[in-house]
Amino acid sequence: MLSWLAANAATILISAFLLALIVLIVRGLVRGRIKTCDECGSGCGGCSACKFSESCRGN
């Protein structure tokens, strides 16, 4: 088992880094959408000032 880990250490580290990067990007996109929709005060109720008003109305 240790020999397999040693032989594939670079691949494992790069994969872990890329996975963490993807998670951070998705988390930032979700937080940005929530923050933007909450700025208008309606909590994604679909106010006209919200730049996501069309996509938030269905939620």
C-alpha positions in Angstrom: 0.0 0.0 0.0 2.8 2.4 0.9 4.6 1.7 -2.3 1.4 2.5 -4.3 1.0 5.8 -2.4 4.7 6.7 -3.0 4.4 5.9 -6.7 1.2 8.0 -7.1 1.9 10.8 -4.6 2.2 13.5 -7.3 -1.1 12.5 -8.9 -2.8 12.4 -5.5 -1.6 15.8 -4.5 -2.5 17.4 -7.8 -5.9 15.9 -7.7 -6.5 17.0 -4.2 -5.4 20.6 -5.1 -7.7 20.7 -8.1 -10.6 19.3 -6.1 -10.1 22.0 -3.4 -9.9 24.7 -6.1 -13.2 23.6 -7.7 -14.9 23.5 -4.3 -13.7 27.0 -3.5 -14.9 28.3 -6.9 -18.4 26.7 -6.5 -18.7 28.0 -2.9 -17.8 31.5 -4.1 -20.4 31.4 -6.9 -23.1 30.2 -4.5 -22.3 32.7 -1.9 -22.2 35.5 -4.5 -25.6 34.6 -5.8 -27.1 34.4 -2.3 -25.5 37.8 -1.3 -26.6 39.4 -4.6 -30.2 38.2 -4.2 -30.4 39.2 -0.6 -29.2 42.8 -1.3 -32.6 43.8 -2.5 -34.1 42.8 0.8 -36.7 40.4 -0.6 -34.6 37.3 -0.1 -34.9 36.3 -3.8 -38.5 37.1 -3.9 -38.0 38.5 -7.4 -37.6 42.2 -7.0 -36.7 44.1 -10.1 -33.5 45.5 -8.6 -32.0 42.0 -8.1 -29.8 41.0 -11.0 -30.9 37.4 -10.5 -34.6 38.2 -10.3 -35.6 36.0 -13.2 -33.8 33.0 -11.8 -34.8 33.6 -8.2 -38.5 33.8 -8.8 -38.9 30.1 -9.1 -37.1 29.4 -5.9 
